[in-house]
Structure formats: structure tokens, C-alpha cells
């Protein structure tokens, strides 16, 4: 029986492609198994954030895009190439460095890069370049974009208020909040339009790839797939506020608020695709244009692919094993600096807790201590926190969640922030400075990071120091340092002089 729909069944693939597809499957499974935690972190973010749920369809879309252009390469025999080994090695080293300092997004990009590089090795450069877009499309699996939310919120609030005033309405704005005569509104994260932007970019890339063959047409449409949703989100927010205002705050203030926004975005995307289709390029390629003689014998190719898969497996394993070895060095460094002999010689004498009722509360601390010292009736507190080997989302030296006071703290609030300069050994260290105020006293706090012998208050520089130290196997401690003293007006200058004096004495005597 001759069934037309079975003419392109997998059994009709050229012999060289059967081993190739099996090898790609094997290398994908190896990547998932060896870098399971990193891949799992990607899926975990997909599952908990509506912004990144599109990640579940990236691999199916990539496979479909490859299949849709199969006439280009199905009659060509893959020829493994050596150049992409550089991609695997560089991506692996990038994963190692990111893993050592717990930068998750770079780890995620690195594992995708290793997978693409491995597929490139198996397919060879000639075929890979013909399917480079579907392969590069896999990078969209990595959940990124949250850093844009504050800027998008600011744009949305500014655009909405400007449009309301242009309409003739009186608007009072304070930050992300604004008030009309009919009621109050605020721009929250959901109003930033990040969901619409990421969805538009993803769909826009696919549409551009399947609709156009010209690089410039694709690039231009991609540019508009970024610009249009940003502008449209401003109009969406404006129209929702206007609907609420004109209806006496009866419409667009509940679930219908979300519904109107989704419908509006859908219409904008459909309009963008419809207009873009006017410049569609015709498909002139045919299977005959891409026929290449199948010259490799299955036996030789099978042996070659076995060697390649073994090498890829070893290359994958090198990085987690190296990371484990280097990370163990940090477990040994989970100690604090407790030698204060020189401070005593400089007349800073240890004293008991003065009862300021404040100490930092950081998450995931392995070892910590608060010591108090007194000189000429002035008392200074020295706090040290060590976070051990560290883990993503757990104990981390550099973490934005390490705040001086808890949210909604009933006793303390941050009154002001700034910087101070500490001088030691002809060097100047800029440290963060904060005034904490309670109902009955103020305290001045200075903080920075100590990484081995390096001091910095810059979190990015601290990560760099961590990376260099850990790559060299250096097991010296990595600490967060805090100095604190009681402060009084005017302008807390006396307290800053006291802290600077203590900090410079300690730094000069200990490092």
C-alpha cells in the first residue's frame, strides 16, 4: 500500500543523518544530566514567573524551524568540524567562572552555548550555518529581562502622565503614583510591559525568519518588534486610566484591567505581523539546489561520532569537577579575622556590647562576630560575616538582600546614605555610609567587602575579586565588613571621624 504522507518518514533519511540525529540526542541528554542544576534553574524560573513561560516552547519552535527548512540540508552529509571546540571550551570556562561566583544567568547562557557548540561539532560548519538561526534561537530559553523593569515602569508612568495632561486632565504625580480627580493610580511591575516586550521579541524573531530572506528586512522587523510593544504599552496604560476615569472608576480597575491590556496587545501584534507581511519574500529555494552526494559510510561515521561524543562528554565533565575542587577550598576559609593585638596597641580596647540594640541580620551566614572597641570614650563596633562556599539563592557574600534593617522594622529606618573615604598604606577605600535612626538614637554605619587582601564596596568589583581568588585556589577569607558607632548632629561629622580613625587603624594594622 502506497501512502503519500509516509514519503518523508524518518526511514527515508540519508544514512549519514540517522547517526547524526542520534548523536545530537545523546549530547543533549549528556548536557541535561551533567549540568542538571543549571538546566533545572532555567525551568524553575519558567514555572514561577509568567514573564518567562514562553521558555517551554523555545525548543519545539527551534526544532520546527529546522524542519521547515529541511530541504536545504537533508541531502547533505554532516561533516564534523574542529573549530566549534573553541565554543565548547570557552562556554565551559564561562560556566565555571559563573558557577564559582554564583552568577546564575551567565551559567544558563553558558550551558546553552555548550550545547549549540556541541551540535555544531557534530553537524559541521556548512550545515550549521544553514540552521544558525534556529540554533541561536535556543538562547531565548534563558530568562532575562527583569533588570529592564524599573526603566520600563518609569517610561510607562511618564508616558501615561504626559498623555493625560495632553488630554487636558489635571494630574499630580509622585514617583510611580499619580492622582486624578476621579481616583488614584500606580504603576507596578505588571504595568511595565516586560511580558509584552519579551513575547513580541520571541514572536517577532520567528516571523522575521520565516517571512524574509533579506538580513536587513529581518533586522528592521526585529527592531520594530522591540520598539512597538514599548510604545504600545504606554498607550495601553493611558487608555486603561482613561477608561477608569471616564467610567467613574467602575471599569478597568479590576480583572478587566488585565483583560483590556491583553486584548490590546494581541491586536497590536496582529497588526504588526499583518503590515510586515506586505514585504514578504518568496521562497525560491528547492531541494534540488541543496543536493550533496552522501559520501560517508555509516561504519566510518559511526566510529567518528563515537569519538566525538566521548570527547564532548569529557569536556562537559571537566567544568563541574573543577568547580567542585575549587569550591572546596572556600569551605576551609570560613573563618574570621580575630587578631586585634595591633588595635590594642593603638589604644582601641575591647569592651562589652554598649546596648545599641542593632546588629545586621544577613541570610546564610556561615560565621559572624560583632566586636566592640573603645578609645577616649568613643565606642566602635566591628562586624564580620563569612558566607563559606556560598550557593545561588542561599548564602552569598554579594547579595542585594543583605540590607542593614529588615523591611517594616518597627525600631529602625535608614535616614540617609552616602560614601566615606578610608586611607591606609597610601590607598583610598570608598565605603558605603548609612545613617540609621531609631526613636532614641542614631548610628552611623560603614560597610564594604574584604576578598582575600582586596577591599571594595563595589559589588561588581567584589565579584571580580572573588573570581580571581577562587580560580587560583586561594583559601583566604571573604568577608562583609561593617563598622558602626553612635552618631549625633550636626551632620554626624564627629561620628564619621571616629569611624574613619578606627577603620584606618584596623586596615593599616591588619592588611
C-alpha positions as CSV (number, residue, x, y, z in Angstrom):
1,X,0.0,0.0,0.0
2,X,1.4,3.4,-1.0
3,X,0.6,6.2,1.4
4,X,1.7,9.6,0.2
5,X,2.0,11.1,3.8
6,X,4.7,8.5,4.6
7,X,7.1,9.5,1.8
8,X,9.1,11.7,4.1
9,X,9.1,9.3,7.0
10,X,12.4,9.1,9.0
11,X,13.4,5.8,7.4
12,X,13.9,7.7,4.1
13,X,16.6,10.0,5.7
14,X,20.1,9.6,4.2
15,X,22.1,7.1,6.2
16,X,24.6,9.6,7.5
17,X,21.8,11.6,9.1
18,X,20.5,8.7,11.2
19,X,23.7,8.5,13.2
20,X,23.9,12.3,13.3
21,X,20.5,12.8,14.8
22,X,21.1,10.1,17.4
23,X,24.4,11.8,18.3
24,X,22.6,15.1,18.8
25,X,20.1,13.4,21.1
26,X,22.9,11.8,23.1
27,X,24.8,15.1,23.5
28,X,21.6,16.9,24.6
29,X,20.9,14.2,27.2
30,X,24.6,14.5,28.4
31,X,24.2,18.2,28.8
32,X,21.0,17.9,30.8
33,X,22.5,15.2,33.1
34,X,25.9,16.8,33.7
35,X,24.5,20.4,34.1
36,X,21.2,19.3,35.6
37,X,21.2,22.1,38.3
38,X,21.7,24.8,35.8
39,X,19.0,23.5,33.4
40,X,16.7,22.9,36.3
41,X,17.2,26.6,37.4
42,X,16.0,27.7,33.9
43,X,12.9,25.5,34.1
44,X,12.2,26.6,37.7
45,X,12.1,30.3,36.6
46,X,9.8,29.4,33.7
47,X,7.4,27.7,36.1
48,X,7.2,30.5,38.8
49,X,7.3,33.6,36.5
50,X,4.6,34.4,34.0
51,X,7.2,36.6,32.2
52,X,9.2,33.6,31.1
53,X,6.6,30.9,30.4
54,X,7.4,31.2,26.7
55,X,10.6,29.3,27.5
56,X,8.7,26.0,27.4
57,X,8.1,26.4,23.6
58,X,11.6,27.6,22.6
59,X,12.9,24.1,21.9
60,X,9.8,22.9,20.0
61,X,9.9,26.1,17.9
62,X,13.6,25.6,17.2
63,X,13.0,22.1,16.0
64,X,10.1,23.2,13.8
65,X,12.2,25.9,12.2
66,X,14.9,23.4,11.4
67,X,12.3,21.0,10.0
68,X,10.7,23.8,7.9
69,X,14.0,24.3,6.0
70,X,14.9,20.6,5.8
71,X,15.2,20.8,2.0
72,X,18.3,22.9,2.4
73,X,20.4,20.2,4.2
74,X,18.7,16.8,4.3
75,X,20.6,15.6,1.3
76,X,23.9,17.0,2.6
77,X,26.1,14.7,4.7
78,X,27.2,16.3,8.1
79,X,30.9,16.7,8.3
80,X,32.2,17.2,11.9
81,X,34.3,20.3,12.3
82,X,37.1,21.2,14.8
83,X,36.5,25.0,15.1
84,X,33.4,24.8,17.3
85,X,35.5,23.1,20.0
86,X,36.6,26.6,20.9
87,X,32.9,27.5,21.5
88,X,32.5,24.5,23.8
89,X,35.7,25.3,25.7
90,X,35.0,29.0,26.1
91,X,31.4,28.4,27.1
92,X,32.6,25.7,29.6
93,X,35.1,28.1,31.2
94,X,32.4,30.8,31.3
95,X,30.1,28.4,33.1
96,X,33.0,27.6,35.6
97,X,33.6,31.2,36.4
98,X,29.9,32.0,36.8
99,X,29.4,28.9,39.0
100,X,32.3,29.9,41.2
101,X,30.8,33.3,42.0
102,X,27.1,32.3,41.7
103,X,26.1,34.4,38.7
104,X,23.1,32.2,37.5
105,X,22.2,33.9,34.2
106,X,25.8,33.5,32.9
107,X,25.7,29.8,33.9
108,X,22.5,29.5,31.9
109,X,23.8,31.2,28.8
110,X,27.0,29.0,29.1
111,X,25.2,25.7,29.1
112,X,23.1,26.7,26.1
113,X,26.3,27.8,24.4
114,X,28.0,24.5,25.1
115,X,25.0,22.6,23.7
116,X,25.0,24.7,20.5
117,X,28.7,24.3,20.1
118,X,28.4,20.5,20.5
119,X,25.7,20.4,17.8
120,X,28.0,22.5,15.6
121,X,30.8,20.0,16.1
122,X,28.6,17.1,15.0
123,X,26.9,18.8,12.1
124,X,29.9,20.7,10.7
125,X,30.1,24.3,9.8
126,X,28.5,24.1,6.3
127,X,25.2,22.7,7.7
128,X,25.3,24.6,11.0
129,X,25.4,27.9,9.2
130,X,22.3,27.0,7.3
131,X,20.4,26.4,10.5
132,X,22.2,29.0,12.6
133,X,19.1,31.0,13.4
134,X,17.1,28.0,14.9
135,X,20.2,27.1,17.0
136,X,20.8,30.7,18.2
137,X,17.1,30.9,19.0
138,X,17.8,28.5,21.8
139,X,19.4,31.3,23.8
140,X,15.8,32.7,24.3
141,X,15.4,29.8,26.8
142,X,17.5,31.8,29.3
143,X,15.1,34.0,31.4
144,X,16.5,37.5,31.3
145,X,14.9,41.0,31.2
146,X,13.9,41.7,34.8
147,X,16.6,44.4,35.0
148,X,14.6,46.4,32.5
149,X,11.5,46.6,34.7
150,X,12.4,49.7,36.6
151,X,13.2,51.6,33.4
152,X,10.0,50.4,31.7
153,X,8.0,51.4,34.7
154,X,9.5,54.9,34.7
155,X,8.7,55.2,30.9
156,X,5.1,53.9,31.4
157,X,4.4,56.3,34.2
158,X,6.0,59.3,32.4
159,X,4.2,58.5,29.1
160,X,0.8,58.0,30.8
161,X,1.0,61.2,32.8
162,X,2.1,63.2,29.7
163,X,-0.8,61.8,27.7
164,X,-3.3,62.5,30.4
165,X,-2.0,66.1,30.7
166,X,-2.1,66.4,26.9
167,X,-5.7,65.3,27.0
168,X,-6.4,68.2,29.4
169,X,-6.6,66.3,32.7
170,X,-5.1,67.6,35.9
171,X,-2.6,65.0,37.2
172,X,-0.4,65.0,40.4
173,X,2.5,62.6,40.2
174,X,4.8,61.3,42.9
175,X,7.2,58.6,41.8
176,X,5.2,55.7,40.4
177,X,1.9,57.0,41.8
178,X,-0.3,59.7,40.3
179,X,-3.7,61.1,41.1
180,X,-6.6,62.3,39.0
181,X,-9.8,64.0,40.3
182,X,-11.5,60.6,39.8
183,X,-9.1,58.5,41.7
184,X,-5.5,57.3,42.4
185,X,-3.3,55.1,40.2
186,X,0.1,53.5,40.5
187,X,2.5,51.8,38.1
188,X,3.6,48.4,39.4
189,X,5.8,45.8,37.9
190,X,2.9,44.2,36.0
191,X,2.4,47.6,34.2
192,X,6.0,47.7,32.9
193,X,5.0,45.7,29.8
194,X,8.0,43.3,30.2
195,X,5.7,40.4,29.4
196,X,4.6,42.0,26.2
197,X,8.1,43.0,25.2
198,X,9.6,39.5,25.6
199,X,6.6,37.9,23.8
200,X,6.9,40.4,21.0
201,X,10.7,39.8,20.6
202,X,10.2,36.0,20.6
203,X,7.3,36.0,18.1
204,X,8.9,38.8,16.0
205,X,12.2,36.8,15.6
206,X,10.2,33.8,14.3
207,X,8.0,35.8,12.0
208,X,11.1,37.6,10.5
209,X,12.9,34.4,9.9
210,X,10.1,32.6,8.1
211,X,8.8,35.7,6.2
212,X,12.0,37.3,5.0
213,X,15.2,36.1,3.4
214,X,17.0,39.5,3.5
215,X,19.1,40.2,6.5
216,X,18.1,43.9,6.6
217,X,14.4,43.1,6.4
218,X,14.8,40.7,9.3
219,X,16.9,43.2,11.3
220,X,14.4,46.0,10.7
221,X,11.4,43.9,11.7
222,X,13.2,42.8,14.8
223,X,13.9,46.4,15.7
224,X,10.2,47.2,15.4
225,X,9.3,44.1,17.5
226,X,11.2,45.8,20.3
227,X,10.0,49.4,19.7
228,X,6.3,48.9,19.1
229,X,5.4,47.0,22.3
230,X,7.2,49.6,24.4
231,X,5.3,52.4,22.7
232,X,2.1,50.4,22.7
233,X,2.4,49.7,26.4
234,X,2.4,53.4,27.1
235,X,-0.9,53.8,25.1
236,X,-2.3,50.7,26.9
237,X,-1.7,52.2,30.3
238,X,-3.1,55.6,29.2
239,X,-6.3,54.0,27.7
240,X,-6.9,52.0,30.9
241,X,-6.6,55.1,33.1
242,X,-8.9,56.9,30.7
243,X,-11.5,54.1,30.8
244,X,-11.3,54.1,34.6
245,X,-11.6,57.9,34.8
246,X,-14.5,58.3,32.3
247,X,-16.4,55.4,34.0
248,X,-16.1,56.9,37.4
249,X,-13.6,54.2,38.4
250,X,-16.1,51.4,37.7
251,X,-14.3,49.9,34.7
252,X,-10.6,48.9,34.1
253,X,-9.9,48.8,37.9
254,X,-10.2,45.0,38.4
255,X,-9.7,41.8,36.4
256,X,-11.0,43.7,33.3
257,X,-7.8,45.8,33.6
258,X,-5.7,42.8,32.7
259,X,-8.2,41.7,30.0
260,X,-8.2,45.0,28.2
261,X,-4.4,45.0,28.2
262,X,-4.1,41.5,26.8
263,X,-6.6,42.2,24.0
264,X,-4.9,45.4,23.1
265,X,-1.5,43.8,23.0
266,X,-2.9,41.0,20.8
267,X,-4.3,43.4,18.3
268,X,-1.0,45.3,18.2
269,X,1.0,42.2,17.4
270,X,-1.5,41.0,14.8
271,X,-1.3,44.5,13.2
272,X,2.4,44.4,13.2
273,X,2.5,41.0,11.6
274,X,-0.1,41.9,9.0
275,X,1.8,45.1,7.9
276,X,5.0,43.2,7.9
277,X,3.6,40.5,5.6
278,X,3.3,43.1,2.8
279,X,7.1,42.8,2.2
280,X,7.2,39.0,2.4
281,X,10.0,37.4,0.3
282,X,9.1,34.5,-1.9
283,X,10.7,31.1,-1.3
284,X,12.7,30.3,-4.3
285,X,14.9,27.5,-2.9
286,X,14.2,23.9,-3.7
287,X,15.6,20.6,-2.6
288,X,17.5,20.3,-5.8
289,X,19.5,23.4,-5.0
290,X,20.9,21.7,-1.9
291,X,21.7,18.1,-3.0
292,X,25.0,16.8,-2.0
293,X,26.3,13.3,-2.5
294,X,26.3,11.1,0.6
295,X,29.9,10.1,0.7
296,X,30.4,8.9,4.3
297,X,29.9,5.3,5.1
298,X,27.8,4.5,8.1
299,X,30.6,2.5,9.7
300,X,33.2,5.2,9.4
301,X,30.8,7.9,10.5
302,X,29.6,5.9,13.5
303,X,33.2,5.5,14.7
304,X,33.9,9.2,14.2
305,X,30.8,10.3,16.1
306,X,31.6,7.9,19.0
307,X,34.9,9.5,19.4
308,X,33.4,13.0,19.2
309,X,30.7,12.1,21.8
310,X,33.3,10.7,24.2
311,X,35.3,13.9,23.8
312,X,32.3,16.1,24.4
313,X,31.3,14.1,27.5
314,X,34.8,14.5,28.9
315,X,34.7,18.2,28.1
316,X,31.4,18.6,29.8
317,X,32.6,16.8,33.0
318,X,35.8,18.9,33.3
319,X,34.0,22.0,34.4
320,X,31.7,20.7,37.2
321,X,34.7,18.6,38.6
322,X,36.9,21.7,38.5
323,X,34.2,23.8,40.2
324,X,33.8,21.2,42.9
325,X,37.5,21.1,43.6
326,X,37.9,24.9,43.7
327,X,34.7,25.4,45.8
328,X,36.0,23.0,48.5
329,X,38.9,25.5,49.0
330,X,36.3,28.0,50.2
331,X,34.9,25.7,52.9
332,X,38.3,25.9,54.5
333,X,38.2,29.7,54.5
334,X,35.0,30.0,56.6
335,X,36.8,31.9,59.4
336,X,37.0,35.5,60.6
337,X,39.9,37.9,61.5
338,X,40.3,37.8,65.2
339,X,43.7,39.2,65.8
340,X,43.3,42.6,67.3
341,X,46.7,42.9,69.0
342,X,47.7,46.0,67.0
343,X,44.4,47.7,67.7
344,X,45.0,47.3,71.4
345,X,48.5,48.9,70.9
346,X,46.7,51.8,69.3
347,X,44.6,52.2,72.5
348,X,41.4,50.6,71.0
349,X,40.4,48.4,73.9
350,X,37.8,45.6,73.7
351,X,34.5,46.4,75.6
352,X,31.2,44.8,76.1
353,X,28.1,45.4,74.0
354,X,27.0,49.1,74.6
355,X,23.4,48.2,74.1
356,X,22.7,49.9,70.8
357,X,20.1,47.2,70.0
358,X,21.2,46.9,66.4
359,X,23.2,44.2,64.6
360,X,23.0,43.1,60.9
361,X,20.8,40.1,60.1
362,X,22.2,38.6,56.9
363,X,20.9,35.4,55.2
364,X,23.1,32.3,55.0
365,X,26.0,33.5,57.2
366,X,28.4,30.7,58.0
367,X,30.4,32.6,60.6
368,X,29.9,36.0,62.1
369,X,31.0,38.1,65.0
370,X,30.5,41.6,66.5
371,X,33.3,43.1,68.5
372,X,33.3,46.4,70.3
373,X,36.3,48.7,70.9
374,X,36.6,51.9,73.0
375,X,39.1,54.8,72.8
376,X,38.7,58.1,74.6
377,X,35.1,57.5,75.4
378,X,34.3,56.6,71.8
379,X,32.9,53.2,71.1
380,X,33.0,51.4,67.7
381,X,31.5,48.1,66.6
382,X,33.3,45.9,64.1
383,X,31.1,43.3,62.5
384,X,32.4,40.5,60.2
385,X,30.3,38.0,58.2
386,X,31.6,34.9,56.3
387,X,29.4,33.1,53.9
388,X,31.5,30.0,53.3
389,X,31.4,28.2,50.0
390,X,28.2,30.1,49.0
391,X,25.2,28.9,47.0
392,X,22.9,30.5,44.5
393,X,19.9,32.0,46.2
394,X,21.3,30.8,49.6
395,X,24.4,32.0,51.3
396,X,26.1,34.7,49.2
397,X,28.6,37.4,50.1
398,X,27.4,39.7,47.4
399,X,23.6,39.8,47.6
400,X,21.1,42.6,47.2
401,X,19.1,41.1,50.0
402,X,21.8,41.9,52.6
403,X,20.2,45.0,54.0
404,X,21.0,46.8,57.2
405,X,17.5,46.8,58.5
406,X,14.6,44.5,57.9
407,X,11.6,45.7,55.8
408,X,9.0,47.4,58.0
409,X,11.4,47.3,61.0
410,X,9.5,48.8,64.0
411,X,12.6,50.4,65.5
412,X,15.0,51.4,62.8
413,X,14.9,53.2,59.5
414,X,17.5,54.5,57.0
415,X,17.8,58.2,57.3
416,X,20.4,58.9,54.6
417,X,23.2,57.2,52.6
418,X,26.5,58.2,51.0
419,X,30.2,57.3,50.9
420,X,33.2,57.7,53.2
421,X,36.9,57.5,52.4
422,X,39.3,55.4,54.5
423,X,43.0,55.8,53.9
424,X,45.6,53.1,54.6
425,X,49.0,52.3,53.1
426,X,48.7,55.3,50.8
427,X,45.5,53.9,49.4
428,X,42.0,55.3,49.5
429,X,39.0,53.0,50.1
430,X,35.5,54.3,49.3
431,X,33.0,52.6,51.6
432,X,29.2,52.8,51.8
433,X,27.9,55.0,54.6
434,X,24.4,55.0,56.1
435,X,22.7,56.8,59.0
436,X,20.2,54.6,60.8
437,X,17.7,56.3,63.0
438,X,15.6,55.0,65.8
439,X,13.3,56.8,68.2
440,X,16.0,57.4,70.8
441,X,19.4,57.3,68.9
442,X,21.1,57.5,65.6
443,X,24.0,55.3,64.5
444,X,26.5,55.7,61.6
445,X,27.3,52.5,59.6
446,X,30.1,51.9,57.1
447,X,30.3,48.7,55.1
448,X,32.4,47.1,52.4
449,X,33.7,43.7,51.2
450,X,37.0,42.0,52.0
451,X,38.1,39.5,49.4
452,X,41.4,38.0,50.3
453,X,43.6,41.1,50.6
454,X,41.3,43.2,48.4
455,X,38.8,45.7,49.8
456,X,35.9,47.2,47.9
457,X,32.4,48.5,48.4
458,X,31.5,47.9,44.7
459,X,29.5,44.6,44.4
460,X,30.7,44.1,40.8
461,X,34.3,44.6,41.7
462,X,33.8,42.2,44.7
463,X,32.5,39.5,42.3
464,X,35.6,40.0,40.1
465,X,37.9,39.7,43.2
466,X,36.1,36.6,44.2
467,X,36.5,35.1,40.7
468,X,40.3,35.7,40.6
469,X,40.8,34.5,44.1
470,X,38.8,31.3,43.6
471,X,40.3,30.4,40.2
472,X,43.7,30.5,41.8
473,X,42.6,28.2,44.7
474,X,43.2,31.0,47.3
475,X,41.5,30.0,50.5
476,X,41.8,33.3,52.4
477,X,38.5,34.6,53.8
478,X,35.8,36.5,52.0
479,X,34.0,38.8,54.4
480,X,31.5,41.6,54.6
481,X,32.8,44.2,57.0
482,X,30.7,46.7,58.9
483,X,31.8,49.5,61.3
484,X,29.2,51.2,63.5
485,X,29.2,53.9,66.1
486,X,26.6,56.2,67.7
487,X,26.1,59.4,65.9
488,X,24.7,62.9,66.8
489,X,24.1,66.1,64.9
490,X,25.3,68.4,63.4
491,X,25.6,66.3,60.2
492,X,27.2,63.4,62.1
493,X,30.7,64.6,61.2
494,X,32.2,63.6,64.6
495,X,30.9,60.0,64.2
496,X,32.4,59.8,60.8
497,X,35.8,61.0,62.0
498,X,35.7,58.3,64.8
499,X,34.8,55.5,62.3
500,X,37.4,56.6,59.8
501,X,40.1,56.7,62.5
502,X,39.2,53.2,63.7
503,X,38.8,51.8,60.2
504,X,42.2,53.2,59.1
505,X,43.9,51.9,62.2
506,X,42.4,48.4,61.6
507,X,43.2,48.3,57.9
508,X,46.7,49.6,58.4
509,X,47.4,47.1,61.1
510,X,45.8,44.0,59.6
511,X,46.5,44.2,55.9
